[in-house]
Amino acid sequence: MTKFLRRFAFFMLILMQFAFLLSIFFDKMNAPLVLLFLGIISVLISVAYFKAPREQERYFIKDLYLILFAVTGAMSTFFINIELKLGPVIAAGLIGCLASFVPSINRKSKLLKEVPPAVYCGVFVGMTSASVAPNLKFILLAGFIAGSILMLSKNIFNGFGGKLGTIAFGSIAISSIILYTLF
């Protein structure tokens, strides 16, 4: 089952990246140099991804903590941003800075080393505007989705920039679709 979920997470990340590329493509159809640059970069990233070594995941239950860390980052950032009215950048900086010190509690703990990226993924979720995310319930759902995608894509796109932001954006989009179409 986990192999299917990992492939599904990989497919979702590829689909989100493809949507970004298509939006840039349609926006810049009259700029051939931009399209050429976009095409070259896309090919190089694809080649690098398929040549990159991958690790096989052995533990699944321990990775469930990533969901908790992402939700914690999202909820605390949203609270500081909206309720305390300090703004998204200050809230993200504060929570991200605090999360960066967690691994120094026990340097040998593998779990504590995974806290900063998971919290920072949640921080990106928590930076969402109040017009998009009206309450903490929305952020809770989006943080849970972000943590789930992060857990399932733990060994996908390592070393590529934008993974955490893409996951956060995707979780906000998925949460919006779920909440605004179903409820």
C-alpha positions as CSV (number, residue, x, y, z in Angstrom):
1,M,0.0,0.0,0.0
2,T,2.8,2.4,0.8
3,K,4.3,1.9,-2.6
4,F,1.0,3.0,-4.2
5,L,0.8,6.0,-2.0
6,R,4.4,7.1,-2.8
7,R,3.7,6.8,-6.5
8,F,0.5,8.8,-6.0
9,A,2.4,11.5,-4.2
10,F,5.1,11.5,-6.9
11,F,2.3,11.8,-9.5
12,M,0.7,14.7,-7.6
13,L,4.0,16.6,-7.3
14,I,4.7,16.1,-11.0
15,L,1.1,17.3,-11.8
16,M,1.5,20.4,-9.7
17,Q,4.9,21.2,-11.4
18,F,3.3,20.6,-14.8
19,A,0.5,23.0,-14.0
20,F,3.0,25.7,-13.0
21,L,4.9,25.2,-16.3
22,L,1.8,25.3,-18.3
23,S,0.7,28.6,-16.7
24,I,4.1,30.1,-17.5
25,F,3.9,28.7,-21.0
26,F,0.5,30.2,-21.8
27,D,1.4,33.5,-20.1
28,K,4.6,33.9,-22.2
29,M,3.5,32.5,-25.6
30,N,4.7,35.7,-27.4
31,A,8.2,35.5,-25.8
32,P,10.1,32.7,-27.6
33,L,13.3,33.2,-25.6
34,V,11.4,32.6,-22.4
35,L,9.8,29.5,-23.8
36,L,13.2,28.2,-25.0
37,F,14.7,28.8,-21.6
38,L,11.7,27.2,-19.9
39,G,12.1,24.1,-22.2
40,I,15.8,23.8,-21.6
41,I,15.4,24.1,-17.8
42,S,12.6,21.5,-17.8
43,V,14.6,19.0,-19.8
44,L,17.7,19.4,-17.5
45,I,15.6,19.1,-14.3
46,S,13.9,16.0,-15.7
47,V,17.2,14.4,-16.6
48,A,18.7,15.3,-13.2
49,Y,15.7,13.8,-11.4
50,F,15.8,10.5,-13.2
51,K,19.6,10.2,-12.7
52,A,19.5,11.1,-9.0
53,P,19.9,8.2,-6.5
54,R,16.9,7.3,-4.4
55,E,16.7,5.8,-1.0
56,Q,14.1,3.2,-0.1
57,E,12.0,4.0,2.9
58,R,11.9,1.5,5.7
59,Y,9.8,3.1,8.4
60,F,6.3,4.3,7.8
61,I,4.9,4.8,11.3
62,K,7.7,7.1,12.4
63,D,7.0,9.3,9.4
64,L,3.5,10.0,10.7
65,Y,5.1,12.5,13.0
66,L,5.9,14.6,9.9
67,I,2.1,15.3,9.7
68,L,2.0,16.5,13.3
69,F,5.1,18.7,12.7
70,A,3.6,20.2,9.6
71,V,0.2,20.9,11.3
72,T,2.0,22.5,14.2
73,G,3.9,24.8,11.9
74,A,0.8,25.7,10.0
75,M,-1.4,26.4,13.0
76,S,1.2,28.4,14.9
77,T,2.2,30.5,11.9
78,F,-1.5,31.2,11.0
79,F,-2.2,32.1,14.6
80,I,0.7,34.5,14.8
81,N,-0.1,35.9,11.4
82,I,-3.8,36.4,11.7
83,E,-4.7,36.5,15.5
84,L,-1.6,38.4,16.7
85,K,-1.5,40.5,13.5
86,L,2.3,40.3,13.1
87,G,2.1,39.4,9.4
88,P,3.1,36.3,7.5
89,V,6.8,37.0,7.1
90,I,7.4,37.7,10.8
91,A,5.3,34.6,11.8
92,A,7.1,32.4,9.3
93,G,10.5,33.7,10.4
94,L,9.7,33.2,14.1
95,I,8.4,29.6,13.7
96,G,11.1,28.6,11.2
97,C,13.8,29.9,13.5
98,L,12.4,28.1,16.5
99,A,12.1,24.9,14.5
100,S,15.7,25.1,13.4
101,F,16.9,24.7,17.0
102,V,14.9,21.5,17.7
103,P,17.6,19.1,16.3
104,S,20.2,20.5,18.8
105,I,18.1,19.0,21.7
106,N,19.5,15.6,20.8
107,R,21.9,15.6,17.9
108,K,21.7,11.8,17.5
109,S,17.9,11.6,17.0
110,K,16.9,11.1,13.4
111,L,13.3,12.2,14.2
112,L,14.4,15.6,15.5
113,K,16.5,16.2,12.3
114,E,13.2,15.9,10.3
115,V,11.4,18.5,12.4
116,P,12.7,21.7,10.7
117,P,11.7,20.8,7.1
118,A,8.3,19.5,8.2
119,V,7.5,22.6,10.3
120,Y,8.7,24.9,7.6
121,C,6.4,23.2,5.1
122,G,3.6,23.9,7.6
123,V,4.9,27.5,7.9
124,F,4.3,28.0,4.2
125,V,0.7,26.7,4.7
126,G,0.2,29.1,7.7
127,M,1.3,32.1,5.6
128,T,-1.9,31.8,3.6
129,S,-4.0,35.0,3.5
130,A,-7.1,35.2,5.6
131,S,-9.2,35.7,2.5
132,V,-8.2,32.2,1.2
133,A,-8.0,30.5,4.6
134,P,-10.8,32.0,6.7
135,N,-10.2,30.0,9.9
136,L,-8.0,27.5,11.8
137,K,-10.1,24.5,10.6
138,F,-9.0,25.3,7.0
139,I,-5.4,25.5,8.1
140,L,-5.7,22.3,10.1
141,L,-6.9,20.4,7.0
142,A,-4.3,22.1,4.7
143,G,-1.5,21.3,7.2
144,F,-2.7,17.7,7.4
145,I,-2.7,17.4,3.7
146,A,0.7,19.1,3.4
147,G,2.2,16.7,6.1
148,S,0.7,13.7,4.3
149,I,2.2,14.7,1.0
150,L,5.5,15.5,2.6
151,M,5.6,12.1,4.3
152,L,4.7,10.3,1.1
153,S,7.2,12.3,-1.0
154,K,10.0,12.2,1.6
155,N,12.6,10.7,-0.8
156,I,11.3,12.4,-3.9
157,F,12.8,15.6,-5.3
158,N,15.6,15.7,-2.7
159,G,18.0,18.5,-3.5
160,F,15.5,20.4,-5.8
161,G,14.4,23.8,-4.6
162,G,10.8,24.5,-4.1
163,K,9.6,21.2,-2.8
164,L,8.2,22.5,0.5
165,G,6.5,25.5,-1.1
166,T,5.0,23.4,-3.9
167,I,3.6,21.0,-1.3
168,A,2.2,23.8,0.7
169,F,0.6,25.4,-2.4
170,G,-0.9,22.1,-3.4
171,S,-2.3,21.4,0.0
172,I,-4.0,24.9,0.1
173,A,-5.4,24.2,-3.4
174,I,-6.7,20.8,-2.5
175,S,-8.2,22.1,0.8
176,S,-9.9,24.9,-1.1
177,I,-11.4,22.5,-3.6
178,I,-12.5,20.2,-0.8
179,L,-14.0,22.8,1.4
180,Y,-15.5,25.2,-1.1
181,T,-17.0,22.6,-3.4
182,L,-18.2,20.1,-0.9
183,F,-19.3,22.4,1.9
